[in-house]
Structures are given as C-alpha cells and as structure tokens.
Amino acid sequence: MFQVRIPTSVRSKGESVPTIADVARRAGVSPVTVSRVLNGTARVHPATRDAVERVIAELGYVPNVIARGLRSRRTGTLGLILPDLANPLWAAVARGVEDAARGHGYAIFLGNTDENPTRQEQYLQMMLGQRIEGLIIVPCESNARAFMSVQEQGIPVVAVERVFQGWDTDAVTTDVAAGARALVHHLVALGRTRIAVLSGPATLSSADDCVAGYCLALQELGLPIDSKMIRRGELRAVSGARMTDQLLDERIPLDAILAVNSTLALGALEALQRHGLCVPEDVALVCFDDLGMLSISLPYMTVIAQPGYEMGSNAAQLLFSRLHSTQFLPPRHVVLPTRLIVRYSCGAYLKHAEERPRLSFSTLHAVTTQGVLIKPLSDTERHAGYACLGCVDTKLAGHIPLSTDDDKPNLERLLRVLHHEEADRVPHLNLWVTSRAVYEYVLGRSLRETQTRRAPDLPPGSPEDQVEFAVRMGMDAVACHFIWQPNNLFARSSNGALCYVGGSVRSWSDLDALEPPPVLADQLDSLERYLRAAHGSGVGVVASFSSFFDCAMRAVGTIEALYLFYDDRPFLEALMNILLEHQQRVMRAVCDRFAEDLAFVLVKDEIAHNVGLMIRPDMFEEMFVPRMRQLIAPAKEHGKLVALYTRGRMEKVLPILERIGFDIVSPMEPECNDLVHLKHQWRGRIAFIGGIPLSLLTYGSWEKIEEAVQETCAQLAPGGGYVLGASGPITEGIPPQNVWVMAQAVHKYGRYAAHSEAR
C-alpha cells in the first residue's frame, strides 16, 4: 500500500523533522499564526503570511495531517481498495478516483487485494488505523460481514461494480447482466449456439449478474440452459485457462466462450491455442473489460466496454457529496451504461467468408472500435434472469426482489391451506432454522448476537432479522419461541455449534433448584417486536412453546429418562408438572393479549422416533394426553389452530393427537412416513408441514432438491392441508444454498393452478 501525498524536501540522515514551533520561531510569529496561515481560517497580514510561507518552504515543513485529524476528526485521506491493478478497468477506476480526490485536496491510501479476502481485511485495518474519512472499494466478496469494522465506525463507503448483500451503501455499477445478455444475442446472431460462460466466484454480485444475463438471453432465444456450460472460478488468467481446459477435456461441444473479464478471456485464449483451436474460426471468444492499451496495439477482442474512469469519478463524487452534506442522504445507486464493441474474436468478420482468412494486422486495424450502447435490463427482465440462474447455479441472489405476489409471503395463503383449502401456491415454513450460516447467506450480511445467552435450539439474530429472512425467502411465517429447557448440558461440535449432550437433574432436591425460566415480561416484549417487524410484510407470526415431555427427558438426560418412565415415574411426572405449570401460564398470557395477531400456536415436544412413540402407548396416554390438553387449553379457548412439532413415525400417533385437539403436525419425515397415504387419510382433519428430507438438504444436488420439491408439491398440494418444509431443524452443516434452492423451488412448482390442470 502506498500513500499519495505532497512531496517533501530530502533531508540528510539524522536531521530532525521541522515542527510548527520551528516555523514560528524562524518567522518570528506565534504557532497560532502559523496554524492560521496553514489552515486559512482567519485573516493574516499579507506580509506576515509571505514570511511564514517563505520559512515553511525553507525548512521543508509538512503539516502532520494525521495529528491534525485527531483533533479535528478530519484527516484529508480516503481509502481505495481494488482487486487487481493489472486489469486496465481497475487502473482506470483508480485514475478517476485519484483525479477527483486531488481536486478536493485529499490523499489516497491505495490497496490492491489480488482478489484475496485476507489481504482485503489487512488493508481495511491499516486504513482504519490511518483514520480515513471514506472508503471506495471493489470488494472481493459480497458478504458484508467482512466489513463490520467499517460499519461500526460509521465510515462512508462507496461500492464499485460489486454490491454488498444486505448492506445498502452508495454504489456505482454497470449493468453486467445486460452486457452478458447482449453478448449472447450477438453470438447467436452469428450462428454460435453452444456458448460457455466463464464467471467469477459465487461470492461476487457481478459474477452472478453475468450468469443471470447469459441465462436470460438463452431463455429469450429458446435455447437450452446447460449447467455444464457454466463455469465458476477465480478472476485470474490461470483460472480462465483451467476452466477452458475442463470444458475441452470433458469433450463438451462448444463454439463460443463468454468471459466475465479480460483476464479470464486471456487465460481461455491460451487454453484454446494449446488445444489447437483457433479464435474465432473454431471458437468465438468475447468478454467484459476492454484491454486498455492492448486494444490499440492489437484490436482483437469483442468486448463489453465498461467506463472505468467514469466509474471512479462517480464513486468519488458520491463519497464527497456524503462527506460534505449536512443533511441525510439515502443510499444512491448509479448504473452507468456499457457498450458492445465488435471486433475480430467473435467471428463477425467471418460471417460471409468462404475460406478461413489469414489473420493480419491490417485486417485487425480495419475493424471498427465504435461501441453500441447497451440498454439496461428492466426489473422484470432482471428477475427472469435470476430465476433462470436459480435453476442451474450455486449462488442464488437473495438480494433480488421477489417479483410477483405468488412469490411473496402471505399469511392469508398459509391460513387457507391450513384450513384445507387451496390458495395461489403451496406455502412453505421452516420454523426451526438455527444455522447462522443460512441466515447470513440469505440476508447477505453478518448477524449481531442480540442475547447474552442464546439457547442452541433458538435461531440467531433479532426478530427483525428473522422477519427479513422470511421476506427474502418468500416464507409465510416466522416463529417467536417461548422456550424453557432447564438444566441441559451442551458441548461444542466440530463445526462450532452447541449440541445437547445430557441433563443435570438427578434427584428430588434438584427439582427445587432448576434453572430459572425466562422473565415473562421480556418474552412478551420479544413477541411484540416480532409483530411490529412483521406488520405489513405479509409474514405471519407463530407463537412456539416448549412443552413438558421431552423437556423433562432432556433435563434428566434422554437415555436416563427412558429408564425413569419405568423405575421412578413419580419423579419424572413431578418434573413434567413443574414445566407444564410454567408454560401454561406463559401460553395463557400470550393468547390473552396477542391471540388475534398470531398465525397459529405451536408446541414443540419430541414424542416419537422412527418406529413410533418413545414409550408404551398406555403409559403415553396416561402421562401425556391430559397434560397436553391442559397446556394447549388457552390457545383452543381463543380459537387458534394448534400445531405439534415432533419427528418420528406418525401413523399410530395421529389419532391420539387429533383427540387432544391438534390441527397441524410438523415436520413430517418422509423417511419413516408414507406422506401421500397419511395426507389422504387425514384430509380435512390434520394439516401437515414438512416433507423434504434433511439428508437431501445436507448432501443432495440442487437438481435432486428441485425434483423432490416438484414431486412433493404434485403429490401433497391438491386440496390444501399441506405446507412444504424441511423434515427437521435447519442446523449448521446444511449448505445455505440448498435451503435457498428448496425455497425457490416451492415458488416454481407449488402453483395450485398447475396441479389442478394436472388432475
């Protein structure tokens, strides 16, 4: 990293650096007068000013802007972080920023990350240490979590070309999706229909934009989207060569390659030549980024040219306007146009040739370099591109808005289906998402811990985070959890998550010393926050309560408790009664105040395993049924639908649950239940939530997940009474992309109209 600053006079080794006191002494004035001359903050006699300025020049005095900034909170410095200065585009951006900064009297701290997040973090910390006033950055990842320190210090940030997910900063971009679409249309017009795309990692919004535009164009042209033709890699020449080698080694037929930047394109060119293929005769090659001076000496590559200097100038303008504004400025997004420049590499000049022409400099220089302005995509077109991308790619952009009402959360949809009616589409719920990685993936930002002590079974983040998560997923409800699971013991697993390992209740005396329950007032406050956050969003709020059966088992230790059912049943029932009394009081308080605002009430109690009930049916009837009726009485009194969250085989359990008064059962594991049979058997009486195996979400491909959602919707959606979701809690270790694929597949395949037509 270097600092652009005013040059100082050369001093001999050991010579001290002059201070403001030295200048004052030599000029015969006070240090205050020297400061006034330097800052121009007050009138100074012209003769005195001349004398001070003469001494400053003689001594080579340079003001210490950092020290001055410590007093004034102004340092006159900006940070500029770029991914690769060898790329002509980013060099042009740097020039645009530097010219604007110099005009405002600012110095630039410049960092070159080489697309390395570790180097990016190092530069960020160094620049924060230098007290920069603002930052312009081309981030090497779109996740805002890496920029928490910048956010905390309130430093204005302008993102260039790559936007952050979940952090709405000022931004200057080009419409990469529109550019990719234009390149594909251009290639297809030239007869190239087997087009591969080389893009960047899924952590970059611009890389997603490129693939989305590519997919949109193929869809518009009626061409198939082949996931094998879409390659992701680092934005380096060696990566472009490697991805091209893979395409050719796999014998995938192709007649054109679109690269997301010129560096990847040069790597692809190297690989094509190594395989004995000519550009454009055998394979057309097009890319983003013009090649700078190379395009003058070798005008070869057909490109989408991006205005690098103007991007830098606009970014600087946005930053300075924010630094100098005395009023609130909402985040501003500047989208600059790109231009298609048609040259030799696309094959345009071979179109009417009867033989392979010989490449010559005279031929190349005859090619025009005038660009055609690319029209930006409309919101509808952009969403269509991302919808296609969602079917084939690893990164599904959660920051793209849901386009239709069918995609958005809708509590009325959920309630209609739970009452065994059809709506616009199948709702989907995952009320137990405890994976921080999934939340941060969907939200596109890091989460701050809002609780000093969070139970491992609870979701991370705040109520506002969870409602936003539901909105982005198009999920129809979130759960506010009222949990009391005392005396559980946890250990940290290899992935960092806390896992239950046992309980600490061993004797009757332990019943008098249980860990205290949460404060009721705090729980009511939490629910009120959920309801406020959900207001107007279409997202419903479910009140979810821990119960007495599995909580008692967990407090003792699950294995130990199974023996107690037979060896010391009174002790276990006493513990259940303590848990029941408290949770019923909480449920009554919640329902008496908020019943009208709730989607439904859920009780979490793991009562079964993959072969049936945890204990003998007769014992279960005696211990569980009367207590559960007592627990859910407040919800039934207020006319609310009541759900039971339990896993395991349900065939013989459902009649008991219906007698108790349950209307819904979740999460319905297909691994041990015939869901089609149960849905038919219990139609109109009990609704089901779940059905997508956790094993599939953990290990399955996106294609398999989509197929499972499509098949499940087709089999279980007709007649209502079914809500799609995972067959268990979404915990750490489940790939966030897979959860997103599941949600988007519901929007695609869950339309009731399609299922009605199929019938």
Secondary structure, DSSP 8 states (H G I E B T S, - for coil): -EE---------TT-----HHHHHHHHTS-HHHHHHHHHT-S---HHHHHHHHHHHHHHT----HHHHHHHHS---EEEEEES-TTSHHHHHHHHHHHHHHHHTT-EEEEEE-TT-HHHHHHHHHHHHHTT-SEEEE--S--BGGGGHHHHHTT--EEEESS--BS---EEEEE-HHHHHHHHHHHHHHTT---EEEEE--TT-HHHHHHHHHHHHHHHHTT----GGGEEE--SSHHHHHHHHHHHHHTT---SEEEESSHHHHHHHHHHHHHTT--TTTTSEEEEES--TTHHHH----EEEE--HHHHHHHHHHHHHHHHH-SS-----EEEE--EEE--GGGTGGGTT-SS-----HHHHHTS---EEE-----HHHHHHHHHHHHHH-S---TTS---STTTS--HHHHHHHHTT---SB--B----B--HHHHHHHHTS------SS--TTS-SS-HHHHHHHHHHHT-SEEEEEE---TTEEEEE-TTS-EEEEEE---SGGGGGG------HHHHHHHHHHHHHHHTTTS-EEEEEEE-SHHHHHHHH-HHHHHHHHHH-HHHHHHHHHHHHHHHHHHHHHHHHHHGGG-S-EEEE---EETTEESS-HHHHHHHTHHHHHHHHHHHHHTT--EEEEE-S--TTTHHHHHHHT--EEEE--TTS--HHHHHHHTTTT-EEEEEE-HHHHHH--HHHHHHHHHHHHHHH-TTS-EEEEESS-B-TTS-HHHHHHHHHHHHHH-BHHHHHHH-
